Amino acid sequence: MVYVTLAGAILAEVLGTTAMKYSDGFSKLVPSLVTAAGYVVAFALLAHTLKTMSVGTAYAIWSGAGTAAIALIGMVFIGEAVTAAKILGLLLVICGVVVLNLDGTH
């Protein structure tokens, strides 16, 4: 169940960050409200996750998955350039999260 809560936190953060792109510097109401709601939900779920998972593990997964998802959204849906450096960076983020989770503790 802890991973479901963490996945919800990641999804909310990705939604909030994506909406921020469309908020035009917080000058558009709906995307700005979606951004705020996404971050409130993300931090609430992350805080709930931290009740039973170590902070290092939870934050590594949360930040790594969020970073990778936002980079992919930018490249696939927003038209940002796909470069070898970006792909390498994404792979390194994923590898870092995997390495931090190798000890198997929560």
Backbone as ProteinMPNN parsed JSONL, in Angstrom:
{"seq_chain_A": "MVYVTLAGAILAEVLGTTAMKYSDGFSKLVPSLVTAAGYVVAFALLAHTLKTMSVGTAYAIWSGAGTAAIALIGMVFIGEAVTAAKILGLLLVICGVVVLNLDGTH", "coords_chain_A": {"N_chain_A": [[0.816, -1.199, 0.0], [2.031, 1.19, 0.613], [3.555, 1.814, -1.603], [1.594, 2.389, -3.437], [0.509, 4.733, -2.407], [2.776, 6.347, -2.638], [3.052, 6.315, -5.428], [0.753, 7.731, -6.096], [1.48, 10.223, -5.059], [3.585, 10.854, -6.753], [2.266, 10.948, -9.241], [0.49, 13.098, -8.766], [2.334, 15.185, -8.405], [3.571, 15.258, -10.915], [1.378, 15.925, -12.518], [0.814, 18.47, -11.427], [3.197, 19.855, -12.056], [3.196, 19.707, -14.849], [0.866, 21.158, -15.391], [1.775, 23.611, -14.469], [3.473, 24.418, -16.502], [1.639, 25.226, -18.386], [0.44, 27.351, -17.144], [1.349, 29.836, -17.701], [3.198, 31.477, -16.244], [1.712, 31.647, -13.913], [-0.438, 33.192, -14.677], [-2.723, 32.279, -15.823], [-5.768, 31.095, -14.75], [-7.003, 28.416, -14.38], [-4.931, 26.416, -15.015], [-3.122, 27.265, -13.053], [-4.497, 26.782, -10.651], [-4.711, 23.997, -10.839], [-2.024, 23.35, -10.67], [-1.405, 24.204, -8.024], [-3.177, 22.54, -6.549], [-2.224, 20.027, -7.326], [0.352, 19.997, -6.175], [-0.264, 20.266, -3.44], [-1.677, 17.868, -2.954], [0.342, 16.064, -3.712], [2.39, 16.526, -1.774], [0.976, 15.926, 0.558], [0.413, 13.192, 0.194], [3.025, 12.231, -0.021], [3.957, 12.833, 2.557], [2.348, 11.101, 4.016], [3.309, 8.685, 3.032], [5.86, 8.721, 4.143], [5.454, 7.927, 6.711], [5.809, 5.214, 6.884], [7.896, 4.49, 5.237], [11.372, 4.838, 4.586], [12.902, 8.052, 4.508], [14.917, 8.595, 2.647], [14.659, 6.568, 0.692], [11.965, 6.959, -0.145], [12.043, 9.628, -1.086], [13.956, 9.456, -3.094], [12.709, 7.762, -4.958], [10.363, 9.265, -5.468], [11.33, 11.808, -6.39], [13.028, 10.992, -8.481], [11.367, 9.447, -10.227], [9.459, 11.397, -10.791], [11.039, 13.373, -12.042], [11.973, 11.962, -14.304], [9.507, 11.383, -15.557], [8.49, 13.962, -16.116], [10.474, 14.934, -17.827], [10.152, 13.161, -19.973], [7.477, 13.752, -20.711], [7.846, 16.379, -21.535], [9.468, 15.983, -23.8], [7.895, 14.258, -25.411], [5.24, 15.309, -25.547], [5.313, 18.122, -25.391], [7.125, 19.024, -27.136], [9.838, 19.381, -26.692], [13.357, 19.163, -27.283], [14.775, 16.02, -28.15], [17.575, 14.643, -27.041], [20.798, 13.029, -27.029], [22.127, 13.543, -24.646], [20.001, 14.149, -22.896], [18.635, 11.709, -22.85], [20.632, 10.057, -21.768], [20.874, 11.315, -19.272], [18.316, 10.779, -18.185], [18.477, 7.986, -18.013], [20.542, 7.77, -16.145], [19.334, 8.919, -13.888], [17.32, 7.031, -13.396], [18.928, 4.784, -12.915], [20.222, 5.668, -10.599], [18.093, 5.787, -8.737], [17.43, 3.076, -8.639], [19.832, 2.0, -7.569], [19.86, 3.253, -5.038], [17.773, 1.888, -3.897], [18.611, -0.708, -3.566], [19.281, -1.837, -1.123], [17.023, -2.85, 0.002], [15.438, -2.08, 2.155], [12.705, -0.401, 3.744]], "CA_chain_A": [[0.0, 0.0, 0.0], [2.9, 2.366, 0.682], [3.97, 2.155, -2.961], [0.425, 2.998, -4.091], [0.482, 6.117, -1.918], [3.899, 7.04, -3.263], [2.705, 6.492, -6.841], [-0.202, 8.842, -6.131], [2.25, 11.448, -4.841], [4.334, 11.105, -7.995], [1.292, 11.349, -10.256], [0.018, 14.448, -8.442], [3.428, 16.129, -8.658], [3.737, 15.353, -12.367], [0.235, 16.705, -12.99], [1.029, 19.855, -11.014], [4.296, 20.44, -12.814], [2.743, 19.858, -16.232], [-0.071, 22.286, -15.397], [2.554, 24.83, -14.297], [3.961, 24.792, -17.83], [0.543, 25.881, -19.099], [-0.115, 28.444, -16.34], [1.9, 31.094, -18.226], [3.702, 32.276, -15.118], [0.572, 31.765, -13.005], [-1.38, 34.213, -15.148], [-3.945, 31.581, -16.259], [-6.362, 30.602, -13.509], [-7.219, 26.968, -14.251], [-3.666, 25.684, -14.821], [-2.524, 27.67, -11.774], [-5.198, 26.047, -9.604], [-4.312, 22.591, -10.969], [-0.66, 23.299, -10.132], [-1.47, 24.276, -6.558], [-3.822, 21.325, -6.046], [-1.314, 18.909, -7.553], [1.422, 20.009, -5.186], [-0.83, 19.987, -2.116], [-1.932, 16.426, -2.904], [1.633, 15.366, -3.771], [3.082, 16.591, -0.49], [0.183, 15.197, 1.553], [0.644, 11.76, -0.01], [4.419, 11.944, 0.331], [4.036, 12.838, 4.019], [1.732, 9.851, 4.458], [4.266, 7.636, 2.674], [7.009, 8.77, 5.041], [5.131, 7.285, 7.99], [6.239, 3.811, 6.892], [9.038, 4.28, 4.343], [12.478, 5.732, 4.914], [12.87, 9.299, 3.741], [15.839, 8.496, 1.51], [14.042, 5.718, -0.327], [10.764, 7.615, -0.673], [12.376, 10.827, -1.861], [14.67, 9.024, -4.304], [11.714, 7.284, -5.915], [9.47, 10.386, -5.797], [12.002, 12.806, -7.225], [13.541, 10.357, -9.695], [10.258, 9.126, -11.129], [8.885, 12.67, -11.238], [11.967, 13.982, -12.994], [11.935, 11.191, -15.552], [8.198, 11.556, -16.189], [8.386, 15.322, -16.655], [11.363, 15.018, -18.995], [9.492, 12.436, -21.069], [6.321, 14.554, -21.132], [8.381, 17.511, -22.289], [9.957, 15.546, -25.106], [6.864, 13.593, -26.21], [4.009, 16.071, -25.726], [5.505, 19.569, -25.43], [8.0, 19.32, -28.267], [11.222, 19.671, -26.312], [14.321, 18.378, -28.058], [15.246, 14.718, -27.657], [19.01, 14.588, -27.311], [21.519, 11.936, -26.377], [22.416, 13.959, -23.271], [18.779, 14.002, -22.102], [18.378, 10.279, -22.68], [21.627, 9.593, -20.807], [20.486, 11.845, -17.97], [17.181, 9.998, -17.698], [18.971, 6.658, -17.628], [21.307, 7.916, -14.909], [18.363, 9.132, -12.807], [16.708, 5.726, -13.131], [19.96, 3.944, -12.279], [20.42, 6.17, -9.244], [16.971, 5.336, -7.91], [17.589, 1.626, -8.45], [20.948, 1.764, -6.649], [19.447, 3.65, -3.694], [16.806, 0.933, -3.379], [19.175, -2.051, -3.539], [19.411, -2.408, 0.211], [15.791, -3.586, 0.269], [14.704, -1.626, 3.344], [11.711, 0.639, 3.551]], "C_chain_A": [[0.861, 1.265, 0.0], [3.353, 2.794, -0.72], [2.818, 2.76, -3.765], [0.325, 4.469, -3.684], [1.6, 6.935, -2.554], [3.634, 7.279, -4.745], [1.697, 7.629, -7.009], [0.492, 10.178, -5.954], [3.011, 11.832, -6.102], [3.394, 11.604, -9.081], [0.795, 12.772, -10.015], [1.093, 15.5, -8.728], [3.647, 16.324, -10.148], [2.595, 16.163, -12.978], [0.404, 18.18, -12.652], [2.113, 20.549, -11.814], [3.91, 20.659, -14.273], [1.775, 21.034, -16.345], [0.678, 23.609, -15.247], [3.092, 25.331, -15.631], [2.903, 25.605, -18.571], [-0.073, 27.048, -18.334], [0.361, 29.819, -16.811], [2.326, 32.017, -17.086], [2.625, 32.569, -14.088], [-0.392, 32.882, -13.392], [-2.678, 33.603, -15.681], [-4.504, 30.828, -15.061], [-6.421, 29.08, -13.406], [-5.902, 26.195, -14.121], [-2.967, 26.043, -13.504], [-3.167, 26.93, -10.615], [-4.848, 24.561, -9.633], [-2.901, 22.399, -10.416], [-0.682, 23.266, -8.61], [-2.076, 23.003, -5.974], [-2.907, 20.116, -6.198], [-0.218, 18.845, -6.51], [0.917, 19.757, -3.776], [-1.06, 18.481, -1.957], [-0.612, 15.65, -2.881], [2.331, 15.367, -2.417], [2.304, 15.883, 0.613], [0.418, 13.692, 1.423], [2.081, 11.366, 0.314], [4.586, 11.905, 1.85], [3.44, 11.554, 4.596], [2.674, 8.662, 4.18], [5.408, 7.561, 3.681], [6.716, 8.205, 6.428], [5.693, 5.873, 8.06], [7.436, 3.515, 5.996], [10.145, 5.262, 4.716], [12.48, 6.936, 3.978], [13.775, 9.233, 2.514], [15.255, 7.698, 0.362], [12.858, 6.413, -0.973], [11.123, 8.802, -1.555], [13.125, 10.466, -3.137], [13.678, 8.566, -5.366], [10.845, 8.438, -6.394], [10.148, 11.371, -6.75], [12.511, 12.205, -8.529], [12.45, 10.054, -10.699], [9.609, 10.398, -11.663], [9.749, 13.357, -12.274], [11.925, 13.273, -14.336], [10.615, 11.4, -16.281], [8.062, 12.937, -16.818], [9.285, 15.483, -17.869], [10.739, 14.322, -20.198], [8.276, 13.191, -21.595], [6.78, 15.733, -21.968], [8.807, 17.118, -23.688], [8.841, 15.003, -25.993], [5.69, 14.52, -26.525], [4.208, 17.575, -25.895], [6.47, 19.976, -26.529], [9.409, 19.725, -27.899], [12.152, 18.714, -27.051], [14.664, 17.064, -27.353], [16.716, 14.633, -28.046], [19.628, 13.401, -26.582], [21.803, 12.28, -24.917], [21.18, 13.805, -22.382], [18.471, 12.535, -21.839], [19.354, 9.692, -21.659], [21.275, 10.066, -19.398], [19.324, 11.082, -17.362], [17.615, 8.61, -17.24], [19.765, 6.714, -16.324], [20.398, 8.144, -13.712], [17.742, 7.796, -12.409], [17.703, 4.802, -12.434], [20.204, 4.383, -10.838], [19.329, 5.73, -8.299], [17.083, 3.837, -7.628], [18.694, 1.342, -7.435], [20.568, 2.132, -5.222], [18.477, 2.66, -3.07], [17.35, -0.483, -3.265], [19.267, -2.657, -2.152], [18.136, -3.098, 0.678], [15.026, -3.161, 1.497], [13.715, -0.54, 2.962], [11.961, 1.688, 4.575]], "O_chain_A": [[0.461, 2.291, -0.551], [3.514, 3.983, -0.992], [3.048, 3.559, -4.673], [0.085, 5.339, -4.521], [1.39, 8.078, -2.959], [3.963, 8.346, -5.263], [1.786, 8.402, -7.963], [0.143, 11.157, -6.614], [3.069, 13.006, -6.469], [3.699, 12.58, -9.766], [0.692, 13.563, -10.953], [0.79, 16.58, -9.235], [3.885, 17.446, -10.596], [2.823, 16.993, -13.858], [0.164, 19.044, -13.496], [1.959, 21.707, -12.204], [4.259, 21.681, -14.864], [1.857, 21.817, -17.291], [0.274, 24.618, -15.826], [3.159, 26.538, -15.862], [3.223, 26.551, -19.291], [-1.013, 27.675, -18.823], [-0.161, 30.845, -16.373], [1.885, 33.161, -16.979], [2.632, 33.628, -13.461], [-1.076, 33.447, -12.539], [-3.631, 34.33, -15.962], [-3.809, 30.027, -14.435], [-5.931, 28.515, -12.429], [-5.765, 25.389, -13.201], [-2.292, 25.2, -12.913], [-2.474, 26.494, -9.696], [-4.705, 23.934, -8.584], [-2.62, 21.393, -9.765], [-0.056, 22.408, -7.987], [-1.547, 22.448, -5.011], [-2.826, 19.278, -5.301], [0.11, 17.768, -6.012], [1.598, 19.099, -2.989], [-0.682, 17.894, -0.943], [-0.465, 14.692, -2.122], [2.81, 14.329, -1.962], [2.908, 15.298, 1.512], [0.599, 12.999, 2.424], [2.326, 10.29, 0.86], [5.283, 11.035, 2.372], [3.972, 10.991, 5.552], [2.805, 7.755, 5.002], [5.868, 6.474, 4.03], [7.631, 8.024, 7.23], [6.018, 5.38, 9.141], [7.94, 2.392, 5.999], [9.868, 6.392, 5.118], [12.105, 6.836, 2.81], [13.429, 9.763, 1.458], [15.344, 8.1, -0.798], [12.749, 6.457, -2.198], [10.571, 8.964, -2.643], [12.938, 11.12, -4.163], [13.792, 8.938, -6.534], [10.611, 8.58, -7.595], [9.594, 11.718, -7.793], [12.43, 12.847, -9.577], [12.583, 10.364, -11.883], [9.252, 10.475, -12.838], [9.243, 13.866, -13.274], [11.849, 13.916, -15.383], [10.605, 11.577, -17.499], [7.569, 13.061, -17.939], [8.886, 16.113, -18.848], [10.794, 14.837, -21.314], [8.072, 13.26, -22.807], [6.175, 16.05, -22.992], [8.539, 17.836, -24.651], [8.833, 15.255, -27.198], [5.194, 14.52, -27.652], [3.356, 18.241, -26.483], [6.611, 21.164, -26.818], [10.107, 20.346, -28.701], [11.769, 17.596, -27.395], [14.82, 17.012, -26.133], [17.057, 14.559, -29.226], [19.048, 12.851, -25.646], [21.728, 11.412, -24.048], [21.298, 13.377, -21.234], [18.088, 12.166, -20.729], [18.955, 8.92, -20.787], [21.369, 9.297, -18.442], [19.333, 10.771, -16.171], [17.17, 8.122, -16.201], [19.669, 5.809, -15.496], [20.66, 7.619, -12.63], [17.651, 7.473, -11.224], [17.353, 4.117, -11.472], [20.373, 3.542, -9.954], [19.613, 5.337, -7.167], [16.854, 3.392, -6.503], [18.506, 0.525, -6.534], [20.912, 1.408, -4.287], [18.364, 2.593, -1.846], [16.602, -1.388, -2.894], [19.325, -3.88, -2.02], [18.164, -3.852, 1.65], [14.048, -3.814, 1.862], [13.892, 0.152, 1.96], [11.245, 2.688, 4.622]]}, "name": "protein", "num_of_chains": 1, "seq": "MVYVTLAGAILAEVLGTTAMKYSDGFSKLVPSLVTAAGYVVAFALLAHTLKTMSVGTAYAIWSGAGTAAIALIGMVFIGEAVTAAKILGLLLVICGVVVLNLDGTH"}
